[in-house]
Amino acid sequence: MAYIITDACASCGACADQCPVSAIAEGDGKYEINPDVCVSCGACADQCPVGAIEEG
C-alpha cells in the first residue's frame, strides 16, 4: 500500500530527495505522494524529520 503524507508535513523536501521513483512532489501547503507511482519502499518515511509520512 502506498505511503501518505499527513498534515504534519513541514514542507522541507527531505522525503522527495530520497524517493527512488520520484513519486513525491510539492503540493498545496505540503508534499504529496502519487499512489500510482509509490512502490511502498519506506525510504521517504525514514527521512521525514517530523514523522509526517505513514503507510496508507
C-alpha positions in Angstrom: 0.0 0.0 0.0 1.3 3.5 -0.9 2.5 5.9 1.8 0.7 9.1 2.5 2.0 12.5 3.9 -0.1 13.9 6.7 -0.9 17.5 7.6 2.1 17.4 9.9 4.3 17.9 6.9 6.8 20.7 7.3 7.4 21.1 3.6 11.2 20.5 3.9 11.5 18.3 0.9 13.7 15.7 2.6 11.3 12.9 1.5 11.3 13.9 -2.2 15.1 13.8 -2.3 15.0 10.1 -1.0 12.2 8.7 -3.2 13.8 6.3 -5.7 10.8 6.5 -8.1 10.1 10.3 -7.9 6.6 9.7 -6.5 6.8 12.8 -4.3 6.1 16.3 -5.4 5.4 19.6 -3.7 1.7 20.2 -3.3 -0.5 22.9 -1.9 0.9 23.5 1.5 2.7 20.1 1.9 4.4 17.5 -0.2 2.2 14.7 -1.7 2.9 11.1 -2.8 1.5 9.9 -6.0 -0.1 6.5 -5.1 0.1 5.2 -8.6 3.9 5.6 -8.6 4.8 4.8 -5.0 6.4 1.4 -4.5 6.0 1.4 -0.7 9.7 1.1 0.0 9.5 3.5 3.0 12.6 5.5 2.2 10.7 8.7 2.5 9.3 7.8 5.9 12.8 7.1 7.2 13.9 10.6 6.2 10.9 12.6 7.5 12.2 14.8 10.4 8.6 15.3 11.8 7.2 11.8 11.2 4.5 13.0 8.8 4.7 10.0 6.5 2.6 6.9 7.2 1.6 3.8 5.4 -1.8 4.5 3.7 
